[in-house]
């Protein structure tokens, strides 16, 4: 009968197995940095990281009427940032449909008009649901030679939502601080990014009401620029209509155009940039005029 010795793995084989096991347990590697030519990306960590956007859906900045002060302030702040000068994070808050997100995209395009190569500003959209992954994105962008404008549309936080703490830390906190090549713009219908009833509830139930409210609203203090957007007057609304009609060459007598635009707004119960655009879309379809 032949004696068989139990085969034991060599020390080298054992180390290789351990290394393979550790590799399987390790988190996935960070997504690749943006290409040198890309000007717009969407941050989707679950889909591979930064997803390139071939064409940003926006309108020319000249068509944004009734928000001249906010427009000029944001253009100047963004241009300074692109020129590698100090600039502030910006919160665009206020009435729905008044062009907050359209302004961010239009400003990005305007600032890039005369820039080439690495001097062009990169727009990165981050969804509200991905705020918790913001620190990962900042680490990814920190070492790049380009400048990045992070944009979160319709940002707000509800009761028991702790994601705002991640955003607070990413904007200013932490030992690393916000990368010098990254700026953060957000739009919201809420000035303090929190619902009013949530703040009132904090006042009524907290042991120290003022401290509880301060904790909630301190996030908005991280934004150096607060740009307010308010419901527009009829003159501003009609100026938007005129600008769209001229740009897209919608031929109609001015008086008739205004009469129909006012009736459209009355039917909607509101006047805003969004309502003006929806009217123009309807009119262009009626006239058989594409808005491409």
C-alpha positions as CSV (number, residue, x, y, z in Angstrom):
1,X,0.0,0.0,0.0
2,X,1.4,3.3,-1.0
3,X,1.7,6.1,1.6
4,X,0.5,9.5,0.4
5,X,1.4,12.7,2.1
6,X,-1.2,15.4,2.3
7,X,-0.1,18.1,-0.2
8,X,0.3,21.5,1.4
9,X,0.4,24.7,-0.5
10,X,3.7,26.5,-0.7
11,X,4.2,29.8,1.0
12,X,4.1,31.5,-2.3
13,X,0.7,29.9,-3.2
14,X,-0.7,30.9,0.1
15,X,0.3,34.5,-0.3
16,X,-1.2,34.6,-3.7
17,X,-4.5,33.3,-2.4
18,X,-4.5,35.9,0.3
19,X,-3.8,38.7,-2.1
20,X,-6.6,37.5,-4.4
21,X,-9.1,37.4,-1.5
22,X,-8.1,40.9,-0.4
23,X,-8.6,42.2,-4.0
24,X,-12.1,40.7,-4.1
25,X,-13.0,42.4,-0.8
26,X,-11.5,45.8,-1.8
27,X,-13.9,48.6,-3.0
28,X,-14.1,49.3,-6.7
29,X,-11.5,51.6,-8.0
30,X,-12.4,55.3,-8.4
31,X,-14.0,56.2,-11.8
32,X,-11.8,57.7,-14.4
33,X,-11.2,61.5,-14.4
34,X,-12.9,63.6,-17.1
35,X,-11.4,63.7,-20.6
36,X,-9.4,66.7,-21.6
37,X,-12.0,67.8,-24.1
38,X,-15.3,67.2,-22.2
39,X,-17.1,70.3,-21.0
40,X,-20.1,68.6,-19.3
41,X,-20.7,65.5,-17.3
42,X,-23.3,63.9,-15.0
43,X,-22.0,62.3,-11.8
44,X,-23.5,58.8,-11.6
45,X,-21.2,56.7,-9.3
46,X,-23.4,53.7,-9.7
47,X,-22.9,53.8,-13.5
48,X,-19.2,54.3,-13.6
49,X,-18.7,57.8,-12.3
50,X,-18.6,60.8,-14.7
51,X,-20.8,60.3,-17.7
52,X,-20.0,62.6,-20.6
53,X,-22.8,64.9,-21.9
54,X,-22.4,65.6,-25.6
55,X,-24.7,68.7,-25.6
56,X,-26.1,70.6,-22.7
57,X,-29.8,71.4,-23.0
58,X,-30.0,75.2,-22.5
59,X,-31.0,78.5,-24.0
60,X,-28.9,81.6,-24.8
61,X,-28.3,83.9,-21.9
62,X,-29.8,86.8,-23.9
63,X,-33.2,85.1,-23.7
64,X,-33.3,85.2,-19.9
65,X,-35.3,88.3,-19.1
66,X,-36.4,89.8,-15.8
67,X,-33.4,88.4,-13.9
68,X,-30.8,90.9,-14.9
69,X,-29.3,91.4,-11.4
70,X,-28.9,87.7,-10.7
71,X,-27.6,87.1,-14.2
72,X,-24.9,89.7,-14.0
73,X,-23.8,88.6,-10.5
74,X,-23.6,85.0,-11.4
75,X,-21.7,85.7,-14.7
76,X,-19.1,87.7,-12.8
77,X,-18.7,85.2,-10.1
78,X,-18.3,82.3,-12.6
79,X,-15.9,84.3,-14.8
80,X,-13.6,85.0,-11.8
81,X,-13.6,81.3,-10.9
82,X,-12.7,80.3,-14.5
83,X,-9.9,82.9,-14.3
84,X,-8.6,81.1,-11.2
85,X,-9.6,83.9,-8.9
86,X,-11.5,83.6,-5.6
87,X,-15.3,83.0,-6.1
88,X,-18.2,81.9,-4.0
89,X,-20.5,78.9,-4.0
90,X,-24.0,80.1,-5.1
91,X,-27.5,79.3,-4.1
92,X,-30.2,80.3,-6.5
93,X,-33.5,80.2,-4.7
94,X,-37.1,81.3,-5.1
95,X,-40.1,81.1,-7.4
96,X,-40.6,78.1,-9.6
97,X,-40.1,78.5,-13.3
98,X,-38.1,81.7,-13.2
99,X,-35.0,80.4,-14.9
100,X,-32.7,79.3,-12.0
101,X,-31.4,76.2,-13.6
102,X,-31.5,77.7,-17.1
103,X,-29.3,80.6,-15.8
104,X,-26.6,78.2,-14.5
105,X,-26.4,76.4,-17.8
106,X,-26.5,79.6,-19.8
107,X,-23.7,81.2,-17.6
108,X,-21.5,78.1,-18.1
109,X,-21.9,78.5,-21.9
110,X,-21.3,82.2,-21.8
111,X,-18.1,82.0,-19.8
112,X,-16.8,79.3,-22.1
113,X,-17.4,81.3,-25.2
114,X,-13.9,82.6,-25.7
115,X,-12.0,79.8,-23.8
116,X,-10.2,76.9,-25.3
117,X,-8.7,73.6,-24.1
118,X,-8.0,73.3,-20.4
119,X,-9.2,76.9,-19.8
120,X,-12.8,75.9,-20.5
121,X,-15.0,75.4,-17.5
122,X,-16.4,72.0,-16.9
123,X,-20.1,71.6,-15.8
124,X,-20.8,68.6,-13.6
125,X,-24.4,67.8,-12.7
126,X,-24.9,65.9,-9.4
127,X,-28.3,64.7,-8.5
128,X,-29.9,65.3,-5.1
129,X,-29.8,61.5,-4.5
130,X,-26.0,61.4,-5.0
131,X,-25.1,64.1,-2.4
132,X,-23.7,61.5,0.0
133,X,-21.1,60.6,-2.7
134,X,-20.0,64.2,-3.1
135,X,-16.7,63.7,-1.1
136,X,-15.7,60.9,-3.5
137,X,-16.3,63.3,-6.4
138,X,-14.3,66.0,-4.8
139,X,-11.3,63.7,-4.3
140,X,-11.5,62.7,-7.9
141,X,-11.5,66.3,-9.2
142,X,-9.0,67.7,-6.7
143,X,-5.9,66.7,-8.7
144,X,-7.2,67.9,-12.1
145,X,-5.7,70.9,-13.9
146,X,-9.2,72.0,-15.0
147,X,-11.9,74.0,-13.2
148,X,-15.2,72.3,-12.3
149,X,-18.6,73.9,-11.7
150,X,-20.7,71.4,-9.7
151,X,-24.5,71.9,-10.2
152,X,-27.3,70.4,-8.2
153,X,-30.8,71.3,-9.4
154,X,-33.8,71.5,-7.1
155,X,-31.9,70.8,-4.0
156,X,-33.8,70.5,-0.7
157,X,-33.9,68.3,2.4
158,X,-36.9,66.8,4.2
159,X,-37.5,65.7,7.8
160,X,-35.0,63.1,9.1
161,X,-32.8,63.6,6.1
162,X,-29.2,63.8,7.2
163,X,-27.6,64.1,3.7
164,X,-27.3,67.9,4.3
165,X,-24.5,67.2,6.7
166,X,-22.5,65.6,4.0
167,X,-23.0,68.7,1.8
168,X,-22.0,71.0,4.7
169,X,-18.8,69.1,5.2
170,X,-18.0,69.0,1.5
171,X,-18.5,72.7,0.9
172,X,-16.2,73.9,3.7
173,X,-15.6,71.4,6.4
174,X,-13.0,68.7,6.8
175,X,-9.3,68.9,7.1
176,X,-8.9,69.0,3.3
177,X,-11.5,71.7,2.6
178,X,-13.2,72.3,-0.8
179,X,-10.7,71.9,-3.7
180,X,-9.7,75.2,-5.2
181,X,-10.7,74.0,-8.7
182,X,-14.3,73.2,-7.7
183,X,-17.3,75.5,-7.2
184,X,-20.8,74.5,-6.2
185,X,-24.0,76.0,-7.5
186,X,-27.4,74.8,-6.4
187,X,-31.0,75.8,-7.2
188,X,-33.9,75.4,-4.7
189,X,-37.4,76.7,-4.1
190,X,-36.4,77.1,-0.5
191,X,-34.1,79.8,0.8
192,X,-32.8,77.6,3.6
193,X,-33.1,74.3,1.7
194,X,-35.5,73.1,4.5
195,X,-39.3,73.1,4.5
196,X,-40.8,75.8,6.8
197,X,-42.9,73.3,8.8
198,X,-39.7,71.4,9.6
199,X,-38.0,74.5,11.0
200,X,-41.1,75.4,13.0
201,X,-41.2,71.9,14.4
202,X,-37.6,72.2,15.5
203,X,-38.5,75.4,17.4
204,X,-41.5,73.9,19.2
205,X,-39.9,70.5,20.2
206,X,-36.2,71.2,20.8
207,X,-34.7,71.9,24.3
208,X,-32.9,74.8,22.8
209,X,-35.0,76.0,19.8
210,X,-32.5,78.5,18.5
211,X,-29.7,76.0,18.4
212,X,-31.8,73.4,16.6
213,X,-32.9,75.8,13.9
214,X,-29.3,77.1,13.5
215,X,-28.2,73.6,12.8
216,X,-30.7,73.2,10.1
217,X,-30.2,76.5,8.3
218,X,-26.4,76.6,8.6
219,X,-26.1,74.7,5.4
220,X,-27.3,77.7,3.4
221,X,-24.7,79.8,5.1
222,X,-22.1,77.8,3.2
223,X,-23.2,79.6,0.0
224,X,-21.5,83.0,-0.3
225,X,-24.0,84.1,-2.9
226,X,-27.7,84.0,-2.3
227,X,-29.6,85.0,-5.5
228,X,-33.4,85.4,-5.1
229,X,-35.9,84.8,-7.9
230,X,-39.4,86.1,-7.6
231,X,-42.6,85.9,-9.6
232,X,-42.4,88.2,-12.5
233,X,-44.5,91.2,-13.4
234,X,-46.5,91.2,-16.6
235,X,-44.0,93.5,-18.3
236,X,-41.2,91.1,-17.6
237,X,-43.3,88.2,-18.8
238,X,-44.1,89.9,-22.1
239,X,-40.4,90.8,-22.5
240,X,-39.7,87.1,-22.3
241,X,-42.3,86.4,-25.0
242,X,-40.9,89.1,-27.3
243,X,-37.4,87.8,-26.9
244,X,-38.4,84.2,-27.7
245,X,-40.5,85.3,-30.7
246,X,-37.7,87.4,-32.2
247,X,-35.0,84.7,-31.6
248,X,-37.1,81.9,-33.2
249,X,-38.6,84.2,-35.8
250,X,-42.2,83.6,-34.9
251,X,-44.1,86.0,-37.1
252,X,-47.2,87.5,-35.4
253,X,-48.4,91.0,-34.8
254,X,-47.1,92.2,-31.4
255,X,-50.5,93.1,-30.1
256,X,-51.9,89.7,-31.0
257,X,-48.9,88.0,-29.6
258,X,-49.3,89.8,-26.2
259,X,-53.0,89.1,-26.1
260,X,-52.5,85.4,-26.6
261,X,-49.6,85.3,-24.2
262,X,-51.6,87.0,-21.4
263,X,-54.5,84.6,-22.0
264,X,-52.1,81.7,-21.8
265,X,-50.7,82.9,-18.4
266,X,-54.2,83.5,-17.1
267,X,-55.1,79.9,-18.0
268,X,-52.1,78.6,-16.1
269,X,-52.6,80.9,-13.2
270,X,-49.0,82.1,-13.2
271,X,-46.5,84.2,-15.0
272,X,-42.9,82.9,-15.2
273,X,-40.1,82.1,-17.6
274,X,-41.3,78.5,-17.8
275,X,-44.9,79.6,-18.7
276,X,-43.5,81.9,-21.3
277,X,-41.5,79.1,-22.9
278,X,-44.4,76.7,-22.8
279,X,-46.5,79.3,-24.6
280,X,-43.8,79.8,-27.3
281,X,-43.6,76.1,-27.8
282,X,-47.3,75.9,-28.4
283,X,-47.2,78.9,-30.7
284,X,-44.3,77.5,-32.7
285,X,-46.1,74.2,-33.2
286,X,-49.2,76.0,-34.4
287,X,-47.1,78.1,-36.9
288,X,-45.2,75.0,-38.0
289,X,-41.9,76.5,-36.9
290,X,-39.3,74.1,-35.4
291,X,-37.4,75.4,-32.3
292,X,-34.2,73.6,-33.1
